[in-house]
Amino acid sequence: MVTESDSFCQNVSVVVLNYNQAETTIECLDALAVARSELLREIIVVDNGSDADELAILRARHAQGDFALIEVGENRFFGEGNNIGVDEAGGDYIVFLNNDAFVQPGWIEALSATMESDPGVAAVGPMFLYPDGRVQEVGALALPTGDVVQVGKGAVWGPDHYDTPCAVDFCSAACLMMRRSDFLEVGGFGFEWEPAYYEDADLCLKLWTRCGKVVVNPAARVIHIESKTTSNSQLRLHNISEINRARFVAKWGPWLEARQGHSPPDLVPRTELAAAHDGGVDPRTGSEIQPDPQVVLYSPYPLTPGGGERVLFELASHFSTLFGTAHVAIATPHRYSTTRLRQIAGTFGFDHVVGTPVPWAEIEPDNCHFSVVLGNTILPPTHAFGDYSVYQLQFPFWVPEQEIAERGSWLGEFDEIWVYSEFVHRHVNGLVRHYGLPAPGIRVITPPAVWPDATGGQAWNERRTILSVGRFFAGGHNKRQDVVIEAFRRVVEAGIEGVELALAGAIHPSPAGRARFYELQELAEGLPCTLYPNIGRRDLATLYGRSAVLIHAAGFGVDPDEFPEALEHFGITPIEAASFGCIPVVYGQGGPREVIRTLGCDTAFSTVEECAGIVTALLQDPIRSTALSLHLLESSQVYSAQAFQSRVDEALNDLGVP
């Protein structure tokens, strides 16, 4: 067994996640106390935005001082909640422990001994038992179909039948030990699995392919109330399992099948992950440079890959170059993990992390040199702060008159307003005049949208894919993939043969977002159509490179005078497509109309029939379309990262920012 003198002694951090299950979490803590061990360094409870009464119970228990309590303030779901816990952990070893998992004496010694005796073990889990003593799981196997086999579940044998540690594909993260360094190396729990399911299988397979084997040790025993949190009706997770199963198959199916057939497993999925900031060393003291946010980018919105987030990260990247990464913070109302920033930065193609995540409550405005505040209404979400402050206004959505009366003066506190397009500029100007608001100057800084490492892809006349790229979500600003499907149907009905439709984008983690995804699946039934939920950057580049046409229908059918906020404000994906020579066909209102004019395209539509007609004409005239495709490779460079940085530098110089 592991002794107190080894590398595990007081070096294991246990992370417990709580969401509206305070009493259960206290039972979990009590079980840890009964099975107390000198190996434990700390217990970290991450409260994932519980209701006030549940949080009060947890705070009262916290008064005993035997665990650290991290109050996130919002439900970050299973994966990101645990990622946040790892940020706070001081041990070299991490144990993820569900709040409905109750450890038995000797559990941590058995897990630690497994890793201590075999350096090739990257992660180890226990045998899980039902409360009545039956075997629930002794590790698990993953099949290329996305199905999983929980070893021992439903077997006639009792717990004592399993007495030997053995390798498995994965162990449930209801209780799972690993090195903190390995967890960070593989990118932690991925956000693509939010809100739940398959995140632990994905993590273990990443460990298998990069760090070492995953093992189960039946000598460690944990009683587990299966699905205690995920069965909570408030989370509405009834349809996410199948979505994530399909996601898992797309990512890991080829590798699992190759391994099953004993062929070389050279199909390891690429993890899109920016390198962590190493902090650097202060030459005066020899100690690591700690984050000192002097440049703060504040976003009140969830950090998921999207157009606004891309601009935010591009700004952070440029400011990191100008001021140093340690001095750049990405602030949000509630906490995110450093792993989350690395994941999103990697998704956007950055090699290194571009800043430090900081919850808004921990920002010190008086110490800030320069700030950018992101918002979607004529009223900024916060006061201006710092020596210089810019309001990055995506679009001035409607706000109640009462809010104008209460916060109307906030806009005038900023040094400048930055907008994405002349379309947005006109509407901001109109609202400023309408309400008589004090306002600084408005500057158009078009976002960077060219794919950094784009190539021409296939020859245009060989391309037969029609593409749509955009998040799958419901509501007034959704990407109208339903219009794209109908237009494609008419292209097929017009006799165009050999074409396929690809719909790519992230699924919004809300129940409405998942429902929208299923609705689009049903609409596309019977068509040669493939949906690519939460597609990775490399796979999306491949899609762009083999697509003839991108259809961008956001804002379709909206009255531009009555509901301009429902139109696309700029249009990043048409430019991304153009940088691969894929011809964008866009709904002819809002920002995308400006974009295609700049690109030199005459491919705007106003009806489904017109959209289908433009696409059909392009496919029927490959000579003209090839010439346009080649032209787009050059004309899209006006939206390059370098051009964006020059526009930002010009703005900073005009503002007098040193």
QUIWO-V920315 format. One record per residue. RES is the residue in one small letter. BURIAL is # if it has 9 or more other C-alpha atoms within 8 Angstrom, else .. Layout:
BEGIN
res->RES burial->BURIAL
res->RES burial->BURIAL
END
This chain:
BEGIN
res->m burial->.
res->v burial->#
res->t burial->.
res->e burial->.
res->s burial->.
res->d burial->.
res->s burial->.
res->f burial->#
res->c burial->#
res->q burial->#
res->n burial->#
res->v burial->#
res->s burial->#
res->v burial->#
res->v burial->#
res->v burial->#
res->l burial->#
res->n burial->#
res->y burial->#
res->n burial->.
res->q burial->#
res->a burial->#
res->e burial->.
res->t burial->#
res->t burial->#
res->i burial->#
res->e burial->#
res->c burial->#
res->l burial->.
res->d burial->.
res->a burial->#
res->l burial->#
res->a burial->.
res->v burial->.
res->a burial->#
res->r burial->.
res->s burial->.
res->e burial->.
res->l burial->#
res->l burial->#
res->r burial->#
res->e burial->#
res->i burial->#
res->i burial->#
res->v burial->#
res->v burial->#
res->d burial->#
res->n burial->#
res->g burial->#
res->s burial->#
res->d burial->.
res->a burial->.
res->d burial->.
res->e burial->#
res->l burial->#
res->a burial->.
res->i burial->#
res->l burial->#
res->r burial->#
res->a burial->.
res->r burial->.
res->h burial->#
res->a burial->.
res->q burial->.
res->g burial->.
res->d burial->.
res->f burial->#
res->a burial->#
res->l burial->#
res->i burial->#
res->e burial->.
res->v burial->#
res->g burial->#
res->e burial->.
res->n burial->#
res->r burial->#
res->f burial->#
res->f burial->#
res->g burial->#
res->e burial->#
res->g burial->#
res->n burial->#
res->n burial->#
res->i burial->#
res->g burial->#
res->v burial->#
res->d burial->.
res->e burial->.
res->a burial->#
res->g burial->.
res->g burial->#
res->d burial->#
res->y burial->#
res->i burial->#
res->v burial->#
res->f burial->#
res->l burial->#
res->n burial->#
res->n burial->#
res->d burial->#
res->a burial->#
res->f burial->#
res->v burial->#
res->q burial->#
res->p burial->.
res->g burial->.
res->w burial->#
res->i burial->#
res->e burial->#
res->a burial->#
res->l burial->#
res->s burial->#
res->a burial->#
res->t burial->#
res->m burial->#
res->e burial->.
res->s burial->.
res->d burial->.
res->p burial->.
res->g burial->.
res->v burial->#
res->a burial->#
res->a burial->#
res->v burial->#
res->g burial->#
res->p burial->#
res->m burial->#
res->f burial->#
res->l burial->#
res->y burial->#
res->p burial->.
res->d burial->.
res->g burial->.
res->r burial->#
res->v burial->#
res->q burial->#
res->e burial->#
res->v burial->#
res->g burial->#
res->a burial->#
res->l burial->#
res->a burial->#
res->l burial->#
res->p burial->#
res->t burial->.
res->g burial->#
res->d burial->.
res->v burial->.
res->v burial->.
res->q burial->#
res->v burial->#
res->g burial->#
res->k burial->#
res->g burial->.
res->a burial->.
res->v burial->.
res->w burial->.
res->g burial->#
res->p burial->#
res->d burial->.
res->h burial->.
res->y burial->.
res->d burial->.
res->t burial->.
res->p burial->#
res->c burial->.
res->a burial->.
res->v burial->#
res->d burial->#
res->f burial->#
res->c burial->#
res->s burial->#
res->a burial->#
res->a burial->#
res->c burial->#
res->l burial->#
res->m burial->#
res->m burial->#
res->r burial->#
res->r burial->#
res->s burial->.
res->d burial->#
res->f burial->#
res->l burial->#
res->e burial->.
res->v burial->#
res->g burial->#
res->g burial->#
res->f burial->#
res->g burial->#
res->f burial->#
res->e burial->.
res->w burial->#
res->e burial->#
res->p burial->#
res->a burial->#
res->y burial->#
res->y burial->#
res->e burial->#
res->d burial->#
res->a burial->#
res->d burial->#
res->l burial->#
res->c burial->#
res->l burial->#
res->k burial->#
res->l burial->#
res->w burial->#
res->t burial->.
res->r burial->.
res->c burial->#
res->g burial->#
res->k burial->#
res->v burial->#
res->v burial->#
res->v burial->#
res->n burial->#
res->p burial->#
res->a burial->#
res->a burial->#
res->r burial->#
res->v burial->#
res->i burial->#
res->h burial->#
res->i burial->#
res->e burial->.
res->s burial->.
res->k burial->.
res->t burial->.
res->t burial->.
res->s burial->.
res->n burial->.
res->s burial->.
res->q burial->.
res->l burial->.
res->r burial->.
res->l burial->#
res->h burial->.
res->n burial->.
res->i burial->#
res->s burial->#
res->e burial->.
res->i burial->.
res->n burial->#
res->r burial->#
res->a burial->#
res->r burial->#
res->f burial->#
res->v burial->#
res->a burial->.
res->k burial->.
res->w burial->#
res->g burial->#
res->p burial->#
res->w burial->#
res->l burial->#
res->e burial->#
res->a burial->#
res->r burial->#
res->q burial->.
res->g burial->.
res->h burial->.
res->s burial->.
res->p burial->.
res->p burial->#
res->d burial->.
res->l burial->.
res->v burial->.
res->p burial->.
res->r burial->.
res->t burial->.
res->e burial->#
res->l burial->#
res->a burial->#
res->a burial->.
res->a burial->.
res->h burial->.
res->d burial->.
res->g burial->#
res->g burial->.
res->v burial->.
res->d burial->#
res->p burial->.
res->r burial->.
res->t burial->.
res->g burial->.
res->s burial->.
res->e burial->.
res->i burial->#
res->q burial->.
res->p burial->#
res->d burial->.
res->p burial->#
res->q burial->#
res->v burial->#
res->v burial->#
res->l burial->#
res->y burial->#
res->s burial->#
res->p burial->#
res->y burial->.
res->p burial->.
res->l burial->.
res->t burial->.
res->p burial->#
res->g burial->.
res->g burial->.
res->g burial->.
res->e burial->#
res->r burial->#
res->v burial->#
res->l burial->#
res->f burial->#
res->e burial->#
res->l burial->.
res->a burial->#
res->s burial->#
res->h burial->#
res->f burial->#
res->s burial->#
res->t burial->.
res->l burial->.
res->f burial->#
res->g burial->#
res->t burial->#
res->a burial->#
res->h burial->#
res->v burial->#
res->a burial->#
res->i burial->#
res->a burial->#
res->t burial->#
res->p burial->#
res->h burial->#
res->r burial->#
res->y burial->#
res->s burial->#
res->t burial->#
res->t burial->#
res->r burial->#
res->l burial->#
res->r burial->#
res->q burial->#
res->i burial->#
res->a burial->#
res->g burial->#
res->t burial->#
res->f burial->#
res->g burial->#
res->f burial->#
res->d burial->#
res->h burial->#
res->v burial->#
res->v burial->#
res->g burial->#
res->t burial->#
res->p burial->#
res->v burial->#
res->p burial->#
res->w burial->#
res->a burial->.
res->e burial->.
res->i burial->#
res->e burial->.
res->p burial->.
res->d burial->.
res->n burial->.
res->c burial->#
res->h burial->#
res->f burial->#
res->s burial->#
res->v burial->#
res->v burial->#
res->l burial->#
res->g burial->#
res->n burial->#
res->t burial->#
res->i burial->#
res->l burial->#
res->p burial->#
res->p burial->.
res->t burial->.
res->h burial->.
res->a burial->#
res->f burial->#
res->g burial->#
res->d burial->.
res->y burial->#
res->s burial->#
res->v burial->#
res->y burial->#
res->q burial->#
res->l burial->#
res->q burial->#
res->f burial->#
res->p burial->#
res->f burial->.
res->w burial->.
res->v burial->.
res->p burial->.
res->e burial->.
res->q burial->.
res->e burial->#
res->i burial->#
res->a burial->.
res->e burial->.
res->r burial->.
res->g burial->#
res->s burial->#
res->w burial->#
res->l burial->#
res->g burial->#
res->e burial->#
res->f burial->#
res->d burial->#
res->e burial->#
res->i burial->#
res->w burial->#
res->v burial->#
res->y burial->#
res->s burial->#
res->e burial->#
res->f burial->#
res->v burial->#
res->h burial->#
res->r burial->.
res->h burial->#
res->v burial->#
res->n burial->.
res->g burial->.
res->l burial->#
res->v burial->#
res->r burial->.
res->h burial->.
res->y burial->.
res->g burial->.
res->l burial->#
res->p burial->#
res->a burial->#
res->p burial->#
res->g burial->.
res->i burial->#
res->r burial->#
res->v burial->#
res->i burial->#
res->t burial->#
res->p burial->#
res->p burial->#
res->a burial->#
res->v burial->#
res->w burial->#
res->p burial->.
res->d burial->.
res->a burial->#
res->t burial->.
res->g burial->#
res->g burial->#
res->q burial->.
res->a burial->.
res->w burial->#
res->n burial->.
res->e burial->.
res->r burial->#
res->r burial->#
res->t burial->#
res->i burial->#
res->l burial->#
res->s burial->#
res->v burial->#
res->g burial->#
res->r burial->#
res->f burial->#
res->f burial->#
res->a burial->#
res->g burial->.
res->g burial->.
res->h burial->#
res->n burial->#
res->k burial->#
res->r burial->#
res->q burial->#
res->d burial->.
res->v burial->#
res->v burial->#
res->i burial->#
res->e burial->#
res->a burial->#
res->f burial->#
res->r burial->#
res->r burial->#
res->v burial->#
res->v burial->#
res->e burial->.
res->a burial->.
res->g burial->.
res->i burial->#
res->e burial->.
res->g burial->.
res->v burial->#
res->e burial->#
res->l burial->#
res->a burial->#
res->l burial->#
res->a burial->#
res->g burial->#
res->a burial->#
res->i burial->#
res->h burial->#
res->p burial->.
res->s burial->.
res->p burial->.
res->a burial->#
res->g burial->#
res->r burial->#
res->a burial->.
res->r burial->#
res->f burial->#
res->y burial->.
res->e burial->.
res->l burial->#
res->q burial->#
res->e burial->.
res->l burial->.
res->a burial->#
res->e burial->.
res->g burial->.
res->l burial->.
res->p burial->.
res->c burial->#
res->t burial->.
res->l burial->.
res->y burial->#
res->p burial->#
res->n burial->#
res->i burial->#
res->g burial->.
res->r burial->#
res->r burial->.
res->d burial->.
res->l burial->#
res->a burial->#
res->t burial->#
res->l burial->#
res->y burial->#
res->g burial->#
res->r burial->#
res->s burial->#
res->a burial->#
res->v burial->#
res->l burial->#
res->i burial->#
res->h burial->#
res->a burial->#
res->a burial->#
res->g burial->#
res->f burial->#
res->g burial->.
res->v burial->#
res->d burial->.
res->p burial->#
res->d burial->.
res->e burial->.
res->f burial->#
res->p burial->#
res->e burial->#
res->a burial->#
res->l burial->#
res->e burial->#
res->h burial->#
res->f burial->#
res->g burial->#
res->i burial->#
res->t burial->#
res->p burial->#
res->i burial->#
res->e burial->#
res->a burial->#
res->a burial->#
res->s burial->#
res->f burial->#
res->g burial->#
res->c burial->#
res->i burial->#
res->p burial->#
res->v burial->#
res->v burial->#
res->y burial->#
res->g burial->#
res->q burial->#
res->g burial->#
res->g burial->#
res->p burial->#
res->r burial->#
res->e burial->#
res->v burial->#
res->i burial->#
res->r burial->#
res->t burial->.
res->l burial->#
res->g burial->.
res->c burial->.
res->d burial->.
res->t burial->#
res->a burial->#
res->f burial->#
res->s burial->#
res->t burial->.
res->v burial->#
res->e burial->.
res->e burial->#
res->c burial->#
res->a burial->#
res->g burial->#
res->i burial->#
res->v burial->#
res->t burial->#
res->a burial->.
res->l burial->#
res->l burial->#
res->q burial->.
res->d burial->.
res->p burial->#
res->i burial->.
res->r burial->.
res->s burial->#
res->t burial->#
res->a burial->.
res->l burial->#
res->s burial->#
res->l burial->#
res->h burial->#
res->l burial->#
res->l burial->#
res->e burial->.
res->s burial->#
res->s burial->#
res->q burial->#
res->v burial->.
res->y burial->#
res->s burial->#
res->a burial->#
res->q burial->.
res->a burial->#
res->f burial->#
res->q burial->#
res->s burial->.
res->r burial->#
res->v burial->#
res->d burial->.
res->e burial->.
res->a burial->.
res->l burial->#
res->n burial->#
res->d burial->.
res->l burial->.
res->g burial->.
res->v burial->.
res->p burial->.
END
